[in-house]
């Protein structure tokens, strides 16, 4: 849970930094892709396998 809170704080903080250096659309895309990055990290480090329904949710959410 602590890691989740830290990651959430990190991504939100990074979004504000990115907004000062990148166009809003690019910063938003990077934030939207963070869920896919977390899923991939979970697969690599914890051997988790997200369900098809979870991947479908990522595919629906990530493009914005």
Secondary structure in CASP SS format (residue, H / E / C, confidence):
PFRMAT SS
TARGET T0000
AUTHOR 0000-0000-0000
METHOD secondary structure of the structure
MODEL  1
X C 1.00
X H 1.00
X H 1.00
X H 1.00
X H 1.00
X H 1.00
X H 1.00
X H 1.00
X H 1.00
X H 1.00
X H 1.00
X H 1.00
X H 1.00
X H 1.00
X H 1.00
X H 1.00
X H 1.00
X H 1.00
X H 1.00
X H 1.00
X H 1.00
X C 1.00
X C 1.00
X H 1.00
X H 1.00
X H 1.00
X H 1.00
X H 1.00
X H 1.00
X H 1.00
X H 1.00
X H 1.00
X C 1.00
X H 1.00
X H 1.00
X H 1.00
X H 1.00
X H 1.00
X H 1.00
X H 1.00
X H 1.00
X H 1.00
X H 1.00
X H 1.00
X H 1.00
X H 1.00
X C 1.00
X C 1.00
X C 1.00
X C 1.00
X C 1.00
X H 1.00
X H 1.00
X H 1.00
X H 1.00
X H 1.00
X H 1.00
X H 1.00
X H 1.00
X H 1.00
X H 1.00
X H 1.00
X C 1.00
X C 1.00
END
